[in-house]
């Protein structure tokens, strides 16, 4: 077992682990630590805690000291410098007529480097911009291009649920999301309805996936044949995952058919069968064109997710 603390350097940023040594550090404290970028002022989100050696990457860097009032003042001063640096950088971007959108500015705690985060459609030649910024700030300058998901994480916003975005408030890392999750949750496959503010697949698909997988495992598939406790037999026409109820077409004694709804506990059925693939050569289905458009848009959306999934704008390793 090894003793560690968890530290964040930004709101909803990644949690980094450090060795507290003999210091007694509690959640909410501020500490000074050394990272690949130099000295950093961090917020403790996990106090002194013992974890298994296999769960941390060795060797752990030690906490240099508890943050003092002077350290806190310096961190606040850096925030003010970042606002001014943002304005200056915007002017320089306009001067050089670069097609890039400035998102955020970050000073390292010891002021050895200033990082500018931006988005752009393609690659940008910003060499002249870096020279201008270095002449103004007289320190190391780094321009880092980020994706739209990281842009949204930094800027924040309101989701379609009416709450602040998860990635901006508490989600430290982006989770892998796929179209399969939307299908599992019986959501509309219209890209505009399952995309977040960033234009990529919504992260909440992943948050709810485990629950849906568990609930779906208890239900028959559409098209399966089931037997109810009252002896009725029929074919499943629809399922309500959250209510755990199943609608079944039952053939009555007079050969008439009736749709009945049963709780899943009252049904007996075989494991789900594989769904047949739709016939692509069938041109009689008027909905195929619309579905093909959705499928193409969904594939493009999923490809963009994979492409930008590894972006980590505030990586300090």
N, C-alpha and C positions, 0 to 999 in steps of 0.2 A: 504493500500500500504506500501511496505517496500523497503528501499534503499539497493542495493546489488552491488557487483562487481564480475566478473567472472575471475578465476585464473587457469592457467595451470602450471604444474610442469615439463612437458616434451613436446616435439614437438608432436602435434596431440594427446596429452593426454586428459583424461577426464577433463571437466571444473567443477571446484568446486566454490561454492558461499560463499562469506564472507560479513560481514557487514563493510562498510567503516567508520562508525561512522561520525565524523566531518571532516574527511580527504577528500580532492578533488583529486580523483584518475582518471587518464586517461588511455586509451588503450595504451599499450607499456611501462607503468611504471613497476617497480619491487617492490614487497612488501614482508614483512616478516610476516608469519601467523603461527598459531599453529594447527597442525593436530594430529591424533592419533599416529603418528610416532615421534612427537616432533616439533621443529621449522623447518619451510620449507621456501625456497627462491622461490617465484613464479613469473610468468610473467602474467601481466594483459591483458586479451583478451577482456573483457567487462568492460568499465569504469562505473562510477557512474550511476546507472539506477534504476528506481522505477518499481517494479513488484508487482503483486497481491500476497497477503499472502499465498494463496493456492498453488502457484507455487514453493515455496521453503520449505525445511525441517527445521522446527524450533527446537531448537534455533540456530540461525546463530552465528558462531564464529566470533569475531571481527578481523580486521586487526591490528596487533600489532604496526607496523610502516612502513614507506616507507623505502625501501632498501637503504643503504648508499654505498659509494665507497668501504668501507672495506668489506661489505656483498658481493658485487659483486666479489671482489678479492678472498674471501673465497670460493664462488661458483665455480670460475675458478680453484682454487687449488684443490677442490674436484674432478673436472673433470680429473685433472692430476693424482690424487690418484687412481681414478677408473681404469685408464689405467694400472697402476702398479699392482693393485689388481687383474686385469684380468689375467695378466701374471703369477702371483704367484698361483692363483687358478688353472690355466691350469696345472702347474707343479705338484700341489698336486693331481689333478685328475689322472694324468698319474702315479704318485707314488702309488696311491691306486688301480689303474687299474679298475676304475669305468666306466661303459658304459653309459656315459652321455655327452651331448654337452653343453658347457658353452656358453650362448648367450650374457649376459650383466651383468654389475656390477653397483651398485648404492650406493653412500654414502648419508646418511641423512645430512641435512645442518649442524647440530650440531655435526656430527661425532659420534653419540651415537650408530649407527648401520650401518652395511654393508650388503647389499642385493645382492645375487648372483642368477641370473635367468638362468635356464637350461631346456633342453628338454631331454627326455628319453623315450624309448619304454614302460617301465613298472615302477614299484616302485624301488627306489634306497635306499640302506642302506648307508647313508652318515654321520653317527654319528662320525666315526673316522676322516672324512674330516673336519667336523665342529670343532672338537677339535684342529686339526692342524691349521686351519685358525684363530681360536680364540687365539692361542698361538702367531701367527705372528702379528695380527692386534690389539690384546688386547682391543677388544670392542665386542659388541653383533654381532653375525653372524646369518644371516637367508638365507637359501637356499630355493628357490621357484621354483617348477616345473611348466612350462607353456606349452601351446599347440602350434601347428604349426602356427596357425593364429596369435597368439601373437608374435611368433618368427619373422614372416615376417613383422609384424608391427614395431618391434624394428629395424630390420636390413635394411628394405627397399628393393627396387628393381625397375625393369621396368616391367609394365604390357604388355599384348599382344597388347594394343592400342599404345604402344610406349611412354607412359607417366609414370612418377613416380607413385608408388602405392598410391591409395587414402588413405589407412589406415595409411600410413607412413607420408603423407603430410598434410591432413586436417580432415580426418574422426576420430572423437574422440572415438566413440564406434562402435562395430560390430553390424550390423543390421541383423535381422533374414532373412535368404534366404532359398527358397525351390525349389524343382523340378517343382512345379506348375508354378512358375514364368517363367522358361525356356520354358515350354509348351505354356504359354500365349503369349510369345514373338516369337513363331515359330522358336526357335533355335534348332540346332541339339542336340539330347539327348545323344550324345556320351560324357561320363564323361571327356575325355581329352580336349574337346573343350569348356566346360562350367566351367572348374576349373581354379582357379587363380594360382599364383606363389606358394601359400601355399599348393596347392593340394586339397583345399576345394572349394565349389561353389563360383563363383565370386560375390563380393559385388555389382558390377555394375548392376546385375540383379535386385536388390532392388531399385537402384537409378532410373531405367527407368520404373519400374513396374507401377507406377501411370499413367504415360503417355500412356502406352500400354493398361491399363484397360479402360481408357477414349476413346481411339481410337477404341478398339475392341467393345465397347458398341454400336458404331454407325454402325457396320458391321453385315451382315448376317453370319450364320455359313455355313461351307462347307456342301453341301447336301441340304441346304434350297432351297425352290422355291421362285423366285422373279418375279416381273413384272416391266418392264422398261417403261419410259415415251413414247417410240415409240410403245407401245403395245405388244412388245415381251415378252414372258414368258419362263422361263427356270430354270435349276438347277445350283446352284453355284458350280464351280469346284475349285476355288482358290480365295484368297483375298490378297491384298497388303495393309498391315496395315498402313504403313507410307504414301503411296501415296493415301490411301483411295479409291482404285479402286477394282472392283470385276469382275472376269471372269465367264461368264455364258454360258452354253450349250443351244442354242436356236434351236428349231425345225422349219424349214422353211416350206413354203406351199407345196413344192414338197417332203416333208418328210425327206429331208436331214437335217443334223445337223451341226451347225456352232458355233464356240466359239467366243463370243463377249466380249469386255471389256467396263465396264460402271463406271463412277464416282458414288459413293454410293448415292449422292444426287439425282440421276436420277432413283433410284430404290425404289419400295415399297415391303415390306416383313414383315412376322410375326416374333415375337421374336424367338431367337435361340431355337432349340429343343435339348434335351439331346442326346448326342452321344451314340450309342449302344456299349456295351462292346464287345470286340473281343472274339470269341469262342475259349477258351483255348484247347478244345478237337480236334480242326481242325489241324491235323498234315500235311496237304497237303501244307501248306504255308512254303516255304523254308526259308523265312526270320525270322520265329519265333525264331529259335535258336539264331540268332544274336541279336534280340530284347530282348530275355530273358537275355542274357549276359549283355546288356546295362542296363536293368531294375534292375538286381541284383547289378551291380556296382553303379547305381544311388542311390539305397536304402542304400547301405553301406556308400556312400558319405554323404547322408542326415543325417544318424544316427551319423556319426562323427561330423557333424556340430552342431547337437543338444547337443552332449556330451561336446563339447568344447566351446559352445556359451556363457557360463557364465564366462569364464576365464577373469580375470582382473588383470594383473600383477602389475599395479601401483596403485591399489586401496588404498586410504589413509583414508578411513572412519574409 
